[in-house]
């Protein structure tokens, strides 16, 4: 197994996360729940202004943390996780449409899955600070591919009985299914919200 990543954190004094973690959640809530509940949840998180003017730049990770906690509080674990997954899949779609060049995607799709996975992991590692915030991301190629986020900001202060990182898992799954193998699945095998030392994901196909 070849390790392809090292600790990655936001370079600024205030840890930041990409705006997809907010905008895609808003879209998922509006589509899956209702405009009224969406407004309530964003107001609870102190983020109602983002419904009027969605963020276009990196946001303080504390805002993302508040939003995901508000989801749990308003919707309960099962529904909140479903919304997080829908938002994660949409984030993957956004990255494929706007952030990963089509020429690169075409090359990855033609490569053997194990090689495409290695190349994709290098790109994910390079941009890890945009989604992990103050967390520390690592990845290892192999069968399965293994990803981890230590001091995961979305698990800060959360106590759960089952892994809770559906937003991240769904984002990774969309990218790997499109760019590496159509049967790729992501399973979170350990989660800080359940007391683990890091949130860990396995990707198999």
Helices and strands as residue ranges (DSSP letters): E 2-3, E 16-17, H 20-32, H 35-44, H 49-52, E 59-60, H 61-75, H 77-94, I 95-99, H 102-110, H 113-126, H 129-132, E 136-141, E 145-150, G 153-155, H 166-179, E 185-190, G 192-194, E 199-204
